[in-house]
Structure formats: C-alpha cells, structure tokens
Amino acid sequence: MASSIDIASNALLLIGDNPISSFEDPGAGAKVAANIYPETKRRLLSEHPWSFALKQQRLNKLSQQPDVLTGYKYAFQLPTDLIRIWNIQSHSDYILIGNLLYSNETQILATYIFDVDEVNLPPHFVKALEYSLAADFAIAVTEDNTMASRFDQKGLFFASKAMGIDSQGRPQQAIVDSPLVDAHSGRGNVSVRGIF
C-alpha cells in the first residue's frame, strides 16, 4: 500500500519533477507537497461517499443546552476526524455550526467521511489523488498553467472512474411503488383532466 510520500512523489514525477523520500527533502517539490498534499486529499475524500472512508457514530450530546436563539434543544459534538457529514439519521431538522450539530432529537447517528490513513486507500482512489495532486503541484512547481489544466482534466477523469468503481460495491436501491412511478410507467389508474 502507498504512503503519503509515495503518492506525493508519484504526483511530482507526473509533472516532471524529482521524486521525494520525505516532505522535508530540499527543493520546491517537497515543500509544495508538504503544504498541498493534506488539503488535496481531504478535498477529494469530501467529494463522494467513499465506502472505505465512511464511518457511523452516535454523536455525543453536550450537557449544556444551546442558546434559546438557536431554536434547538440540544447540541452535539461533531467527531474530531470528520471531513464531511454525509447523512444524519434524524426525524427532525438540524443545523451544523462550527464543530457542533444542533437538533431537537435526543440522539443523533451520523454517517460521515473521515480522514483515512493512506494504507487503507484503494488503488483507484490513489490514482485519482495522484492526478489531482499533479494538477495542484504543476502550478506551484512548474508555473505551467497548460500542464495544470491537463492534469486537472485527468484528475477529474480518474476521480469519476474511482467513484464508479467505489459505487459498484453498494447494492441497488429498490424503487418504491408510488403514484408518480406508476403514472410514468403506464401502470395504475391515473387520469388527467383538462380545463376546457
């Protein structure tokens, strides 16, 4: 499995720069990689409900009630490893403010994206990350906007491909009978009346 150094080094090689063995190596490539790598990885993780990066957790309810002006009875602490909330299993309205979630529910189950360690990243995600990094590194290291644009397009292609691969691991959701589905498919008794 790849490390953060391996992934960043491969991205630098893609743009024609020297590989690195550490983020502290001399040269512009290592300095740029050290600064840009974490945010590019977090951005790519936040763009899709990656199966390898999803976690479910009951949120910790804070003992102190929120200010009455919030309109909510309870405040919950968001997880420290959170990148993006993907789903909240709640039957009421809620709002995210800072590192807190406000709700009128007494319990909240959150499904969220977390910052996965590189050893747990599948190859299709690593490839998308390398090309996304190459696009980000190209401007800072080579100052070549054309190269950056080319790698940005390839990054989007590999990210889309990785999302498709990741989505294949989920079961299809059944279509629930509804009047709209029945009307669209020609089933059911649906009449349309016009005003004449």
Contact map, one row per residue, 1 for C-alpha under 8 A:
1110000000000000000000000000000000000000000000000000000000000000000000000000000000000000000000000000000000000000000001111000000000000000000000000000000000000000000000000000000000000000000000000000
1111111000000000000000000000000000000000000000000000000000000000000000000000000000000000000000000000000000000000000001101000010000000000000000000000000000000000000000000000000000000000000000000000
1111111000000000000000000000000000000000000000000000000000000000000000000000000000000000000000000000000000000000000001100000000000000000000000000000000000000000000000000000000000000000000000000000
0111111100000000000000000000000000001000000000000000000000000000000000000000000000000000000000000000000000000000000001000000000000000000000000000000000000000000000000000000000000000000000000000000
0111111110000000000111100000000000000000000000000000000000000000000000000000000000000000000000000000000000000000000000000000000000000000000000000000000000000000000000000000000000000000000000000000
0111111111000000000010000000000000000000000000000000000000000000000000000000000000000000000000000000000000000000000000000000000000000000000000000000000000000000000000000000000000000000000000000000
0111111111100000000000000000000000000000000000000000000000000000000000000000000000000000000000000000000000000000000000000000010011000000000000000000000000000000000000000000000000000000000000000000
0001111111110000000100000000000010001000000000000000000000000000000000000000000000000000000000000000000000000000000000000000000001001000000000000000000000000000000000000000000000000000000000000000
0000111111111000011110000000000000000000000000000000000000000000000000000000000000000000000000000000000000000000000000000000000000000000000000000000000000000000000000000000000000000000000000000000
0000011111111100001000000000000000000000000000000000000000000000000000000000000000000000000000000000000000000000000000000000000001000000000000000000000000000000000000000000000000000000000000000000
0000001111111110000000000000000000000000000000000000000000000000000000000000000000000000000000000000000000000000000000000000000001101100100000000000000000000000000000000000000000000000000000000000
0000000111111111111000000000100000000000000000000000000000000000000000000000000000000000000000000000000000000000000000000000000000000100100000000000000000000000000000000000000000000000000000000000
0000000011111111111000000000000000000000000000000000000000000000000000000000000000000000000000000000000000000000000000000000000000000000000000000000000000000000000000000000000000000000000000000000
0000000001111111100000000000000000000000000000000000000000000000000000000000000000000000000000000000000000000000000000000000000000100100000000000000000000000000000000000000000000000000000000000000
0000000000111111100000000000000000000000000000000000000000000000000000000000000000000000000000000000000000000000000000000000000000000100110001000010000000000000000000000000000000000000000000000000
0000000000011111110000000000000000000000000000000000000000000000000000000000000000000000000000000000000000000000000000000000000000000000000000000000000000000000000000000000000000000000000000000000
0000000000011111111000000000100000000000000000000000000000000000000000000000000000000000000000000000000000000000000000000000000000000000000000000000000000000000000000000000000000000000000000000000
0000000010011001111100000000100000000000000000000000000000000000000000000000000000000000000000000000000000000000000000000000000000000000000000000000000000000000000000000000000000000000000000000000
0000000011011000111110000000000000000000000000000000000000000000000000000000000000000000000000000000000000000000000000000000000000000000000000000000000000000000000000000000000000000000000000000000
0000100110000000011111101000110000000000000000000000000000000000000000000000000000000000000000000000000000000000000000000000000000000000000000000000000000000000000000000000000000000000000000000000
0000110010000000001111101000000000000000000000000000000000000000000000000000000000000000000000000000000000000000000000000000000000000000000000000000000000000000000000000000000000000000000000000000
0000100000000000000111111000010000000000000000000000000000000000000000000000000000000000000000000000000000000000000000000000000000000000000000000000000000000000000000000000000000000000000000000000
0000100000000000000111111000011011000000000000000000000000000000000000000000000000000000000000000000000000000000000000000000000000000000000000000000000000000000000000000000000000000000000000000000
0000000000000000000001111100011001000000000000000000000000000000000000000000000000000000000000000000000000000000000000000000000000000000000000000000000000000000000000000000000000000000000000000000
0000000000000000000111111110011000000000000000000000000000000000000000000000000000000000000000000000000000000000000000000000000000000000000000000000000000000000000000000000000000000000000000000000
0000000000000000000000011111011000000000000000000000000000000000000000000000000000000000000000000000000000000000000000000000000000000000000000000000000000000000000000000000000000000000000000000000
0000000000000000000000001111111000000000000000000000000000000000000000000000000000000000000000000000000000000000000000000000000000000000000000000000000000000000000000000000000000000000000000000000
0000000000000000000000000111111100000000000000000000000000000000000000000000000000000000000000000000000000000000000000000000000000000000000010000000000000000000000000000000000000000000000000000000
0000000000010000110100000011111110000000000000000000000000000000000000000000000000000000000000000000000000000000000000000000000000000000100010000000000000000000000000000000000000000000000000000000
0000000000000000000101111111111111000000000000000000000000000000000000000000000000000000000000000000000000000000000000000000000000000000000000000000000000000000000000000000000000000000000000000000
0000000000000000000000111111111111100000000000000000000000000000000000000000000000000000000000000000000000000000000000000000000000000000000000000000000000000000000000000000000000000000000000000000
0000000000000000000000000001111111111000000000000000000000000000000000000000000000000000000000000000000000000000000000000000000000000000100110000000000000000000000000000000000000000000000000000000
0000000100000000000000100000111111111000000000000000000000000000000000000000000000000000000000000000000000000000000000000000000000000000100000000000000000000000000000000000000000000000000000000000
0000000000000000000000110000011111111100000000000000000000000000000000000000000000000000000000000000000000000000000000000000000000000000000000000000000000000000000000000000000000000000000000000000
0000000000000000000000000000001111111100000000000000000000000000000000000000000000000000000000000000000000000000000000000000000000000000000000000000000000000000000000000000000000000000000000000000
0000000000000000000000000000000111111111000000000000000000000000000000000000000000000000000000000000000000000000000000000000000000001001100000000000000000000000000000000000000000000000000000000000
0001000100000000000000000000000111111111100000000000000000000000000000000000000000000000000000000000000000000000000000000000000000001000000000000000000000000000000000000000000000000000000000000000
0000000000000000000000000000000001111111110000000000000000000000000000000000000000000000000000000000000000000000000000000000000000000000000000000000000000000000000000000000000000000000000000000000
0000000000000000000000000000000000011111111000000000000000000000000000000000000000000000000000000000000000000000000000000000000000000000000000000000000000000000000000000000000000000000000000000000
0000000000000000000000000000000000011111111100000000000000000000000000000000000000000000000000000000000000000000000000000000000010011000000000000000000000000000000000000000000000000000000000000000
0000000000000000000000000000000000001111111110000000000000000000000000000000000000000000000000000000000000000000000000000000000010000000000000000000000000000000000000000000000000000000000000000000
0000000000000000000000000000000000000111111111000000000000000000000000000000000000100000000000000000000000000000001000000000000000000000000000000000000000000000000000000000000000000000000000000000
0000000000000000000000000000000000000011111111100000000000000000000000000000000000000000000000000000000000000000000000000000000000000000000000000000000000000000000000000000000000000000000000000000
0000000000000000000000000000000000000001111111110000000000000000000000000000000000000000000000000000000000000000000000000000000010000000000000000000000000000000000000000000000000000000000000000000
0000000000000000000000000000000000000000111111111100100000000000000000000000000000100000000000000000000000000000111000000000000000000000000000000000000000000000000000000000000000000000000000000000
0000000000000000000000000000000000000000011111111000000000000000000000000000000000110000000000000000000000000000100000000000000000000000000000000000000000000000000000000000000000000000000000000000
0000000000000000000000000000000000000000001111111000000000000000000000000000000000000000000000000000000000000000000000000000000000000000000000000000000000000000000000000000000000000000000000000000
0000000000000000000000000000000000000000000111111100000000000000000000000000000000000000000000000000000000000000000000000000000000000000000000000000000000000000001000000000000000000000000000000000
0000000000000000000000000000000000000000000011111110110000000000000000000000000000000100000000000000000000000000100000000000000000000000000000000000000000000000000000000000000000000000000000000000
0000000000000000000000000000000000000000000010011111110000000000000000000000000000000000000000000000000000000000100000000000000000000000000000000000000000000000001001100000000000000000000000000000
0000000000000000000000000000000000000000000000001111110000000000000000000000000000000000000000000000000000000000000000000000000000000000000000000000000000000000000001101000000000000000000000000000
0000000000000000000000000000000000000000000000000111110000000000000000000000000000000000000000000000000000000000000100011100000000000000000000000000000000000000000000000000000000000000000000000000
0000000000000000000000000000000000000000000010001111111000000000000000000000000000000000000000000000000000000000111100000000000000000000000000000000000000000000000000000000000000000000000000000000
0000000000000000000000000000000000000000000000001111111100000000000000000000000000000000000000000000000000000011110000000000000000000000000000000000000000000000000000000000000000000000000000000000
0000000000000000000000000000000000000000000000000000111110000000000000000000000000000000000000000000000000000011110000000000000000000000000000000000000000000000000000000000000000000000000000000000
0000000000000000000000000000000000000000000000000000011111000000000000000000000000000000000000000000000000001111000000000000000000000000000000000000000000000000000000000000000000000000000000000000
0000000000000000000000000000000000000000000000000000001111100000000000000000000000000000000000000000000000001110000000000000000000000000000000000000000000000000000000000000000000000000000000000000
0000000000000000000000000000000000000000000000000000000111110000000000000000000000000000000000000000000000111100000000000000000000000000000000000000000000000000000000000000000000000000000000000000
0000000000000000000000000000000000000000000000000000000011111000000000000001111000000000000000000000000000111100000000000000000000000000000000000000000000000000000000000000000000000000000000000000
0000000000000000000000000000000000000000000000000000000001111100000000000001110000000000000000000000000000000000000000000000000000000000000000000000000000000000000000000000000000000000000000000000
0000000000000000000000000000000000000000000000000000000000111110000000000111100000000000000000000000000001100000000000000000000000000000000000000000000000000000000000000000000000000000000000000000
0000000000000000000000000000000000000000000000000000000000011111100000000111100000000000000000000000000000000000000000000000000000000000000000000000000000000000000000000000000000000000000000000000
0000000000000000000000000000000000000000000000000000000000001111100000000000000000000000000000000000000000000000000000000000000000000000000000000000000000000000000000000000000000000000000000000000
0000000000000000000000000000000000000000000000000000000000000111110000000010000000000000000000000000000000000000000000000000000000000000000000000000000000000000000000000000000000000000000000000000
0000000000000000000000000000000000000000000000000000000000000111111000001110000000000000000000000000000000000000000000000000000000000000000000000000000000000000000000000000000000000000000000000000
0000000000000000000000000000000000000000000000000000000000000001111101011110000000000000000000000000010000000000000000000000000000000000000000000000000000000000000000000000000000000000000000000000
0000000000000000000000000000000000000000000000000000000000000000111111100000000000000000000000000000000000000000000000000000000000000000000000000000000000000000000000000000000000000000000000000000
0000000000000000000000000000000000000000000000000000000000000000011111111000000000000000000000000000000000000000000000000000000000000000000000000000000000000000000000000000000000000000000000000000
0000000000000000000000000000000000000000000000000000000000000000001111100000000000000000000000000000000000000000000000000000000000000000000000000000000000000000000000000000000000000000000000000000
0000000000000000000000000000000000000000000000000000000000000000011111110000000000000000000000000000010000000000000000000000000000000000000000000000000000000000000000000000000000000000000000000000
0000000000000000000000000000000000000000000000000000000000000000001111111000000000000000000000000000000000000000000000000000000000000000000000000000000000000000000000000000000000000000000000000000
0000000000000000000000000000000000000000000000000000000000000000010101111110000000000000000001000000011100000000000000000000000000000000000000000000000000000000000000000000000000000000000000000000
0000000000000000000000000000000000000000000000000000000000000000110100111110000000000000000000000000011110000000000000000000000000000000000000000000000000000000000000000000000000000000000000000000
0000000000000000000000000000000000000000000000000000000000001100110000011111000000000000000000000000011111000000000000000000000000000000000000000000000000000000000000000000000000000000000000000000
0000000000000000000000000000000000000000000000000000000000001101110000011111100000000000000000000001111000000000000000000000000000000000000000000000000000000000000000000000000000000000000000000000
0000000000000000000000000000000000000000000000000000000000111100000000000111110000000000000000000001110000000000000000000000000000000000000000000000000000000000000000000000000000000000000000000000
0000000000000000000000000000000000000000000000000000000000111100000000000011111000000000000000000011100000000000000000000000000000000000000000000000000000000000000000000000000000000000000000000000
0000000000000000000000000000000000000000000000000000000000110000000000000001111101000000000000000011100000000000000000000000000000000000000000000000000000000000000000000000000000000000000000000000
0000000000000000000000000000000000000000000000000000000000100000000000000000111111000000000000000000000000000000000000000000000000000000000000000000000000000000000000000000000000000000000000000000
0000000000000000000000000000000000000000000000000000000000000000000000000000011111000000000000000000000000000000000000000000000000000000000000000000000000000000000000000000000000000000000000000000
0000000000000000000000000000000000000000000000000000000000000000000000000000001111100000000000000000000000000000011000000000000000000000000000000000000000000000000000000000000000000000000000000000
0000000000000000000000000000000000000000000000000000000000000000000000000000011111111000000000000000000000000001111000000000000000000000000000000000000000000000000000000000000000000000000000000000
0000000000000000000000000000000000000000010011000000000000000000000000000000000011111000000000000000000000000001111000000000000000000000000000000000000000000000000000000000000000000000000000000000
0000000000000000000000000000000000000000000001000000000000000000000000000000000001111100000000000000000000000001110000000000000000000000000000000000000000000000000000000000000000000000000000000000
0000000000000000000000000000000000000000000000000000000000000000000000000000000001111111000000000000000000000111100000000000000000000000000000000000000000000000000000000000000000000000000000000000
0000000000000000000000000000000000000000000000001000000000000000000000000000000000011111000000000000000000000111100000000000000000000000000000000000000000000000000000000000000000000000000000000000
0000000000000000000000000000000000000000000000000000000000000000000000000000000000001111100000000000000000000111000000000000000000000000000000000000000000000000000000000000000000000000000000000000
0000000000000000000000000000000000000000000000000000000000000000000000000000000000001111110000000000000000011110000000000000000000000000000000000000000000000000000000000000000000000000000000000000
0000000000000000000000000000000000000000000000000000000000000000000000000000000000000011111000000000000000011100000000000000000000000000000000000000000000000000000000000000000000000000000000000000
0000000000000000000000000000000000000000000000000000000000000000000000000000000000000001111110000000000010011000000000000000000000000000000000000000000000000000000000000000000000000000000000000000
0000000000000000000000000000000000000000000000000000000000000000000000000000000000000000111110000000000010000000000000000000000000000000000000000000000000000000000000000000000000000000000000000000
0000000000000000000000000000000000000000000000000000000000000000000000000000000000000000011111000000001110000000000000000000000000000000000000000000000000000000000000000000000000000000000000000000
0000000000000000000000000000000000000000000000000000000000000000000000000000000000000000011111100000001100000000000000000000000000000000000000000000000000000000000000000000000000000000000000000000
0000000000000000000000000000000000000000000000000000000000000000000000010000000000000000000111110000111100000000000000000000000000000000000000000000000000000000000000000000000000000000000000000000
0000000000000000000000000000000000000000000000000000000000000000000000000000000000000000000011111000111000000000000000000000000000000000000000000000000000000000000000000000000000000000000000000000
0000000000000000000000000000000000000000000000000000000000000000000000000000000000000000000001111111110000000000000000000000000000000000000000000000000000000000000000000000000000000000000000000000
0000000000000000000000000000000000000000000000000000000000000000000000000000000000000000000000111111110000000000000000000000000000000000000000000000000000000000000000000000000000000000000000000000
0000000000000000000000000000000000000000000000000000000000000000000000000000000000000000000000011111000000000000000000000000000000000000000000000000000000000000000000000000000000000000000000000000
0000000000000000000000000000000000000000000000000000000000000000000000000000110000000000000000011111100000000000000000000000000000000000000000000000000000000000000000000000000000000000000000000000
0000000000000000000000000000000000000000000000000000000000000000000000000011110000000000000000011111110000000000000000000000000000000000000000000000000000000000000000000000000000000000000000000000
0000000000000000000000000000000000000000000000000000000000000000000000000011110000000000000001111011111000000000000000000000000000000000000000000000000000000000000000000000000000000000000000000000
0000000000000000000000000000000000000000000000000000000000000000010001011111000000000000000001111001111100000000000000000000000000000000000000000000000000000000000000000000000000000000000000000000
0000000000000000000000000000000000000000000000000000000000000000000000011110000000000000000111100000111111000000000000000000000000000000000000000000000000000000000000000000000000000000000000000000
0000000000000000000000000000000000000000000000000000000000000000000000011100000000000000000111000000011111000000000000000000000000000000000000000000000000000000000000000000000000000000000000000000
0000000000000000000000000000000000000000000000000000000000000000000000001100000000000000011100000000001111110000000000000000000000000000000000000000000000000000000000000000000000000000000000000000
0000000000000000000000000000000000000000000000000000000000001000000000000100000000000000000000000000001111110000000000000000000000000000000000000000000000000000000000000000000000000000000000000000
0000000000000000000000000000000000000000000000000000000001101000000000000000000000000000000000000000000011111000000000000000000000000000000000000000000000000000000000000000000000000000000000000000
0000000000000000000000000000000000000000000000000000000001100000000000000000000000000001110000000000000011111100000000000000000000000000000000000000000000000000000000000000000000000000000000000000
0000000000000000000000000000000000000000000000000000000111100000000000000000000000000001110000000000000000111110000000000000000000000000000000000000000000000000000000000000000000000000000000000000
0000000000000000000000000000000000000000000000000000000111100000000000000000000000001111100000000000000000011111000000000000000000000000000000000000000000000000000000000000000000000000000000000000
0000000000000000000000000000000000000000000000000000011110000000000000000000000000001111000000000000000000001111100000000000000000000000000000000000000000000000000000000000000000000000000000000000
0000000000000000000000000000000000000000000000000000011100000000000000000000000001111110000000000000000000000111110000000000000000000000000000000000000000000000000000000000000000000000000000000000
0000000000000000000000000000000000000000000011001100111000000000000000000000000001111100000000000000000000000011111000000000000000000000000000000000000000000000000000000000000000000000000000000000
0000000000000000000000000000000000000000000010000000111000000000000000000000000011110000000000000000000000000001111100000000000000000000000000000000000000000000000000000000000000000000000000000000
0000000000000000000000000000000000000000010010000000100000000000000000000000000011100000000000000000000000000000111110000000000000000000000000000000000000000000000000000000000000000000000000000000
0000000000000000000000000000000000000000000000000001100000000000000000000000000000000000000000000000000000000000011111011000000000000000000000000000000000000000000000000000000000000000000000000000
0000000000000000000000000000000000000000000000000000000000000000000000000000000000000000000000000000000000000000001111111000000000000000000000000000000000000000000000000000000000000000000000000000
1111000000000000000000000000000000000000000000000000000000000000000000000000000000000000000000000000000000000000000111111000000000000000000000000000000000000000000000000000000000000000000000000000
1110000000000000000000000000000000000000000000000000000000000000000000000000000000000000000000000000000000000000000011111000000000000000000000000000000000000000000000000000000000000000000000000000
1000000000000000000000000000000000000000000000000001000000000000000000000000000000000000000000000000000000000000000111111100000000000000000000000000000000000000000000000000000000000000000000000000
1100000000000000000000000000000000000000000000000001000000000000000000000000000000000000000000000000000000000000000111111110110000000000000000000000000000000000000000000000000000000000000000000000
0000000000000000000000000000000000000000000000000001000000000000000000000000000000000000000000000000000000000000000000011111110000000000000000000000000000000000000000000000000000000000000000000000
0000000000000000000000000000000000000000000000000000000000000000000000000000000000000000000000000000000000000000000000001111111000000000000000000000000000000000000000000000000000000000000000000000
0000000000000000000000000000000000000000000000000000000000000000000000000000000000000000000000000000000000000000000000000111111100000000000000000000000000000100110010000000000000000000000000000000
0000000000000000000000000000000000000000000000000000000000000000000000000000000000000000000000000000000000000000000000001111111110000000000000000000000000000010010000000000000000000000000000000000
0100001000000000000000000000000000000000000000000000000000000000000000000000000000000000000000000000000000000000000000001111111111000000000000000000000000000000000000000000000000000000000000000000
0000000000000000000000000000000000000000000000000000000000000000000000000000000000000000000000000000000000000000000000000011111111100000000000000000000000000100000000000000000000000000000000000000
0000000000000000000000000000000000000000000000000000000000000000000000000000000000000000000000000000000000000000000000000001111111110000000000000000000000111110010000000000000000000000000000000000
0000001000000000000000000000000000000001100100000000000000000000000000000000000000000000000000000000000000000000000000000000111111111000000000000000000000100010000000000000000000000000000000000000
0000001101100000000000000000000000000000000000000000000000000000000000000000000000000000000000000000000000000000000000000000011111111100000000000000000000100000000000000000000000000000000000000000
0000000000100100000000000000000000000000000000000000000000000000000000000000000000000000000000000000000000000000000000000000001111111110000000000000001101100100000000000000000000000000000000000000
0000000000000000000000000000000000000001000000000000000000000000000000000000000000000000000000000000000000000000000000000000000111111111000000000000001101110000000000000000000000000000000000000000
0000000100100000000000000000000000011001000000000000000000000000000000000000000000000000000000000000000000000000000000000000000011111111100000000000000000000000000000000000000000000000000000000000
0000000000110110000000000000000000000000000000000000000000000000000000000000000000000000000000000000000000000000000000000000000001111111110000000001001100000000000000000000000000000000000000000000
0000000000000000000000000000000000000000000000000000000000000000000000000000000000000000000000000000000000000000000000000000000000111111111000000011111100100000000000000000000000000000000000000000
0000000000000000000000000000000000010000000000000000000000000000000000000000000000000000000000000000000000000000000000000000000000011111111100000001000100000000000000000000000000000000000000000000
0000000000110010000000000000100110010000000000000000000000000000000000000000000000000000000000000000000000000000000000000000000000001111111111000001000000000000000000000000000000000000000000000000
0000000000000010000000000000000000000000000000000000000000000000000000000000000000000000000000000000000000000000000000000000000000000111111111111011000000000000000000000000000000000000000000000000
0000000000000000000000000000000000000000000000000000000000000000000000000000000000000000000000000000000000000000000000000000000000000011111111111001000000000000000000000000000000000000000000000000
0000000000000000000000000000000100000000000000000000000000000000000000000000000000000000000000000000000000000000000000000000000000000001111111100000000000000000000000000000000000000000000000000000
0000000000000000000000000001100100000000000000000000000000000000000000000000000000000000000000000000000000000000000000000000000000000000111111100000000000000000000000000000000000000000000000000000
0000000000000010000000000000000000000000000000000000000000000000000000000000000000000000000000000000000000000000000000000000000000000000111111110000000000000000000000000000000000000000000000000000
0000000000000000000000000000000000000000000000000000000000000000000000000000000000000000000000000000000000000000000000000000000000000000011111111000000000000000000000000000000000000000000000000000
0000000000000000000000000000000000000000000000000000000000000000000000000000000000000000000000000000000000000000000000000000000000000000011001111111000000000000000000000000000000000000000000000000
0000000000000000000000000000000000000000000000000000000000000000000000000000000000000000000000000000000000000000000000000000000000000000011000111111100000000000000000000000000000000000000000000000
0000000000000000000000000000000000000000000000000000000000000000000000000000000000000000000000000000000000000000000000000000000000000000000000011111110000000000000000000000000000000000000000000000
0000000000000010000000000000000000000000000000000000000000000000000000000000000000000000000000000000000000000000000000000000000000000010010000011111111000000000000000000000000000000000000000000000
0000000000000000000000000000000000000000000000000000000000000000000000000000000000000000000000000000000000000000000000000000000000000111111000011111111100000000000000000000000000000000000000000000
0000000000000000000000000000000000000000000000000000000000000000000000000000000000000000000000000000000000000000000000000000000000000010000000001111111110000000000000000000000000000000000000000000
0000000000000000000000000000000000000000000000000000000000000000000000000000000000000000000000000000000000000000000000000000000000000010000000000111111111000000000000000000000000000000000000000000
0000000000000000000000000000000000000000000000000000000000000000000000000000000000000000000000000000000000000000000000000000000000110110000000000011111111100000000000000000000000000000000000000000
0000000000000000000000000000000000000000000000000000000000000000000000000000000000000000000000000000000000000000000000000000000000110111000000000001111111110000000000000000000000000000000000000000
0000000000000000000000000000000000000000000000000000000000000000000000000000000000000000000000000000000000000000000000000000000000000000000000000000111111111000000000000000000000000000000000000000
0000000000000000000000000000000000000000000000000000000000000000000000000000000000000000000000000000000000000000000000000000000000110000000000000000011111111100000000000000000000000000000000000000
0000000000000000000000000000000000000000000000000000000000000000000000000000000000000000000000000000000000000000000000000000000111110010000000000000001111111110000000000000000000000000000000000000
0000000000000000000000000000000000000000000000000000000000000000000000000000000000000000000000000000000000000000000000000000000100010000000000000000000111111111000000000000000000000000000000000000
0000000000000000000000000000000000000000000000000000000000000000000000000000000000000000000000000000000000000000000000000000000100000000000000000000000011111111100000000000000000000000000000000000
0000000000000000000000000000000000000000000000000000000000000000000000000000000000000000000000000000000000000000000000000001001100100000000000000000000001111111110000000000000000000000000000000000
0000000000000000000000000000000000000000000000000000000000000000000000000000000000000000000000000000000000000000000000000000100110000000000000000000000000111111111000000000000000000000000000000000
0000000000000000000000000000000000000000000000000000000000000000000000000000000000000000000000000000000000000000000000000000000000000000000000000000000000011111111100000000000000000000000000000000
0000000000000000000000000000000000000000000000000000000000000000000000000000000000000000000000000000000000000000000000000001000000000000000000000000000000001111111110000000000000000000000000000000
0000000000000000000000000000000000000000000000000000000000000000000000000000000000000000000000000000000000000000000000000001100100000000000000000000000000000111111111000000000000000000000000000000
0000000000000000000000000000000000000000000000010100000000000000000000000000000000000000000000000000000000000000000000000000000000000000000000000000000000000011111111100000000000000000000000000000
0000000000000000000000000000000000000000000000000000000000000000000000000000000000000000000000000000000000000000000000000000000000000000000000000000000000000001111111110000000000000000000000000000
0000000000000000000000000000000000000000000000000000000000000000000000000000000000000000000000000000000000000000000000000001000000000000000000000000000000000000111111111000000000000000000000000000
0000000000000000000000000000000000000000000000000110000000000000000000000000000000000000000000000000000000000000000000000000000000000000000000000000000000000000011111111100000000000000000000000000
0000000000000000000000000000000000000000000000000110000000000000000000000000000000000000000000000000000000000000000000000000000000000000000000000000000000000000001111111100000000000000000000000000
0000000000000000000000000000000000000000000000000000000000000000000000000000000000000000000000000000000000000000000000000000000000000000000000000000000000000000000111111110000000000000000000000000
0000000000000000000000000000000000000000000000000010000000000000000000000000000000000000000000000000000000000000000000000000000000000000000000000000000000000000000011111110000000000000000000000000
0000000000000000000000000000000000000000000000000000000000000000000000000000000000000000000000000000000000000000000000000000000000000000000000000000000000000000000001111111000000000000000000000000
0000000000000000000000000000000000000000000000000000000000000000000000000000000000000000000000000000000000000000000000000000000000000000000000000000000000000000000000011111100000000000000000000000
0000000000000000000000000000000000000000000000000000000000000000000000000000000000000000000000000000000000000000000000000000000000000000000000000000000000000000000000000111110000000000000000000000
0000000000000000000000000000000000000000000000000000000000000000000000000000000000000000000000000000000000000000000000000000000000000000000000000000000000000000000000000011111000000000000000000000
0000000000000000000000000000000000000000000000000000000000000000000000000000000000000000000000000000000000000000000000000000000000000000000000000000000000000000000000000001111100000000000000000000
0000000000000000000000000000000000000000000000000000000000000000000000000000000000000000000000000000000000000000000000000000000000000000000000000000000000000000000000000000111110000000000000000000
0000000000000000000000000000000000000000000000000000000000000000000000000000000000000000000000000000000000000000000000000000000000000000000000000000000000000000000000000000011111000000000000000000
0000000000000000000000000000000000000000000000000000000000000000000000000000000000000000000000000000000000000000000000000000000000000000000000000000000000000000000000000000001111101100000000000000
0000000000000000000000000000000000000000000000000000000000000000000000000000000000000000000000000000000000000000000000000000000000000000000000000000000000000000000000000000000111111100000000000000
0000000000000000000000000000000000000000000000000000000000000000000000000000000000000000000000000000000000000000000000000000000000000000000000000000000000000000000000000000000011111110000100000000
0000000000000000000000000000000000000000000000000000000000000000000000000000000000000000000000000000000000000000000000000000000000000000000000000000000000000000000000000000000001111111000000000000
0000000000000000000000000000000000000000000000000000000000000000000000000000000000000000000000000000000000000000000000000000000000000000000000000000000000000000000000000000000011111111100000000000
0000000000000000000000000000000000000000000000000000000000000000000000000000000000000000000000000000000000000000000000000000000000000000000000000000000000000000000000000000000011111111111100000000
0000000000000000000000000000000000000000000000000000000000000000000000000000000000000000000000000000000000000000000000000000000000000000000000000000000000000000000000000000000000111111111111000000
0000000000000000000000000000000000000000000000000000000000000000000000000000000000000000000000000000000000000000000000000000000000000000000000000000000000000000000000000000000000011111111000000000
0000000000000000000000000000000000000000000000000000000000000000000000000000000000000000000000000000000000000000000000000000000000000000000000000000000000000000000000000000000000001111111000000000
0000000000000000000000000000000000000000000000000000000000000000000000000000000000000000000000000000000000000000000000000000000000000000000000000000000000000000000000000000000000000111111100000000
0000000000000000000000000000000000000000000000000000000000000000000000000000000000000000000000000000000000000000000000000000000000000000000000000000000000000000000000000000000000000111111110000000
0000000000000000000000000000000000000000000000000000000000000000000000000000000000000000000000000000000000000000000000000000000000000000000000000000000000000000000000000000000000100110011111000000
0000000000000000000000000000000000000000000000000000000000000000000000000000000000000000000000000000000000000000000000000000000000000000000000000000000000000000000000000000000000000010001111100000
0000000000000000000000000000000000000000000000000000000000000000000000000000000000000000000000000000000000000000000000000000000000000000000000000000000000000000000000000000000000000010000111110000
0000000000000000000000000000000000000000000000000000000000000000000000000000000000000000000000000000000000000000000000000000000000000000000000000000000000000000000000000000000000000000000011111000
0000000000000000000000000000000000000000000000000000000000000000000000000000000000000000000000000000000000000000000000000000000000000000000000000000000000000000000000000000000000000000000001111100
0000000000000000000000000000000000000000000000000000000000000000000000000000000000000000000000000000000000000000000000000000000000000000000000000000000000000000000000000000000000000000000000111110
0000000000000000000000000000000000000000000000000000000000000000000000000000000000000000000000000000000000000000000000000000000000000000000000000000000000000000000000000000000000000000000000011111
0000000000000000000000000000000000000000000000000000000000000000000000000000000000000000000000000000000000000000000000000000000000000000000000000000000000000000000000000000000000000000000000001111
0000000000000000000000000000000000000000000000000000000000000000000000000000000000000000000000000000000000000000000000000000000000000000000000000000000000000000000000000000000000000000000000000111
